[in-house]
Amino acid sequence: MDEAMASAERWRGQIRSRGSVEQDRKALAGLIEYDGDPFETELFEDASDPQVRLVDKAKRSYAGQYDRRLRRLRELVKHAAVDR
């Protein structure tokens, strides 16, 4: 595996391992209801920004699409090897 592939795998792993912005928003909303800390309110407002939500959704979608593409390519190689 070359450096570019390793970097891409690390990036996709990071995207999959962290929670989504939507999960963060829900958790922060609960914290704000509990104590209303100004810092938590600022974080909630940042997570509620439509641009932030759109970018997070696009990153997660791209990572998933790329993983599915790699799985399909591995299956094609596997079936091609069996056919020979």
C-alpha positions as CSV (number, residue, x, y, z in Angstrom):
1,M,0.0,0.0,0.0
2,D,1.5,3.3,-1.0
3,E,1.5,6.5,1.0
4,A,-1.6,8.0,-0.7
5,M,-3.7,4.9,-0.1
6,A,-2.6,4.7,3.6
7,S,-3.5,8.4,4.0
8,A,-6.9,7.9,2.4
9,E,-7.6,4.9,4.6
10,R,-6.7,6.9,7.7
11,W,-9.0,9.7,6.6
12,R,-11.9,7.4,6.0
13,G,-11.2,5.7,9.4
14,Q,-11.3,9.1,11.1
15,I,-14.6,10.0,9.4
16,R,-16.2,6.7,10.4
17,S,-14.9,6.7,14.0
18,R,-16.1,10.2,15.0
19,G,-19.8,11.0,15.5
20,S,-21.7,13.1,13.1
21,V,-22.5,16.8,13.6
22,E,-26.1,15.8,14.1
23,Q,-25.2,13.6,17.0
24,D,-23.1,16.5,18.5
25,R,-26.0,18.9,18.1
26,K,-28.4,16.5,20.0
27,A,-25.8,16.1,22.8
28,L,-25.1,19.8,23.0
29,A,-28.9,20.6,23.1
30,G,-29.2,18.3,26.1
31,L,-26.3,20.0,27.9
32,I,-27.8,23.5,27.1
33,E,-31.1,22.5,28.6
34,Y,-29.4,21.3,31.7
35,D,-27.1,24.3,32.5
36,G,-27.0,26.7,29.6
37,D,-23.2,27.2,29.6
38,P,-22.3,30.0,27.1
39,F,-19.5,27.8,25.6
40,E,-21.8,24.9,25.0
41,T,-24.3,27.4,23.4
42,E,-21.5,28.6,21.0
43,L,-20.6,25.0,20.1
44,F,-24.3,24.2,19.4
45,E,-24.7,27.3,17.2
46,D,-21.6,26.2,15.3
47,A,-22.9,22.7,14.9
48,S,-26.3,24.1,13.7
49,D,-24.7,26.1,10.9
50,P,-26.2,24.7,7.7
51,Q,-22.8,24.9,5.9
52,V,-21.1,22.8,8.7
53,R,-23.9,20.3,8.6
54,L,-23.7,20.1,4.8
55,V,-19.9,19.6,4.7
56,D,-20.1,16.9,7.4
57,K,-22.8,15.1,5.5
58,A,-20.8,15.3,2.3
59,K,-17.6,14.0,3.9
60,R,-19.4,11.0,5.5
61,S,-21.2,10.3,2.2
62,Y,-18.0,10.4,0.2
63,A,-16.2,8.1,2.6
64,G,-19.0,5.6,2.5
65,Q,-19.2,5.7,-1.3
66,Y,-15.5,5.2,-1.6
67,D,-15.6,2.2,0.8
68,R,-18.3,0.6,-1.3
69,R,-16.3,1.2,-4.4
70,L,-13.3,-0.5,-2.9
71,R,-15.4,-3.4,-1.8
72,R,-16.8,-3.8,-5.4
73,L,-13.4,-3.6,-6.9
74,R,-12.1,-6.3,-4.5
75,E,-15.1,-8.5,-5.4
76,L,-14.4,-8.0,-9.2
77,V,-10.7,-9.0,-8.7
78,K,-11.7,-12.0,-6.6
79,H,-14.2,-13.2,-9.3
80,A,-11.8,-12.5,-12.1
81,A,-9.2,-14.7,-10.4
82,V,-11.7,-17.5,-9.9
83,D,-12.7,-17.3,-13.6
84,R,-9.2,-17.8,-14.8
